[in-house]
């Protein structure tokens, strides 16, 4: 039975991600936040459970990608769709909108990124391009900023052209050949994990002062740090 436990956790991620889609479309944004939070926990736990139980299966890797495609591919697209719809119509009676359809370009490029990740042997310790969960965290920050109107920015995060830029930027970053550090700690020591520890500390401070808006700010900070490291290395070489 134990070999099925990691897959069951992965399927929980898929279930919660599917429920999140309904919550976002129903504008129950805090419910969506909590559902997606626990989907993320499940996504983090399934690999750990497999390592602890010392079990693995070919189906596990496939299930993981399928679950991530929903929770971290479709969900951010739905969030963007809803925000674009609000900005276009000014009401919450969500229906089909051509102007909001570009939101799902992010879903398309998320699918491409996940497929490439599965066959890219370079991404065992760090990422090449931004990971889909990080993109989802950014979109959750936009959703919460709209919901609570943090710093009076609700009109910005529903602005059509702002969101189109966001879609283009993250669609590119998902598949860009830019190394980005992960949070897979090889040890609990400071040495070798300096950037990760500093980033986590700064992120927690920002979360305290900026609340839900900090999710988007932290992802932007993560991108800027990695771009700085990337271009710094290129300059040295």
C-alpha angles and dihedrals in degrees: 000000000000093000089065095053097083091047091050089054090049090051089051087057089052092048094049092045091053091050089049091060091057092047092052093048089049089051092240090140100169091049087051090050094054094044091051092045091058090043087058091049089052090049090052094046101049095069092043091050091051091052094046093047090041093228132131138167137182090242091057094066092047093048091049092056093045092050092046090050089061101037097038102022110036097030096058089046090053091048090052091046092054093047091048090048092052091049092050101043107021092222136093097227093112119207139139115316126176091204091057096045095089086073088082093059083081088057090051093052090044088058090050091049093050092049091050091046091057093059100033109099092187093075101071098109103013136018133255102214124358118308120244094241090058090053090050091051089054092052091047087055089054091048093051092044089056093044096050097025092230111203089351091289100131091103091052095051091053095046110122098221094043090054093046088055090049091051092049095045097049094040087058096043092052091066102024118125091239120127114233126186120244130209096244100128114204089197141355091250124114093231111090093010100065097118093048094049093047092046093050091049093050091045092054091050091050091047090054094051102032101032114195094356088066091074090070094039092051092052091050089050090050091052093048092049092051093045089050092051092046097050090040090058091046091052091051092050 
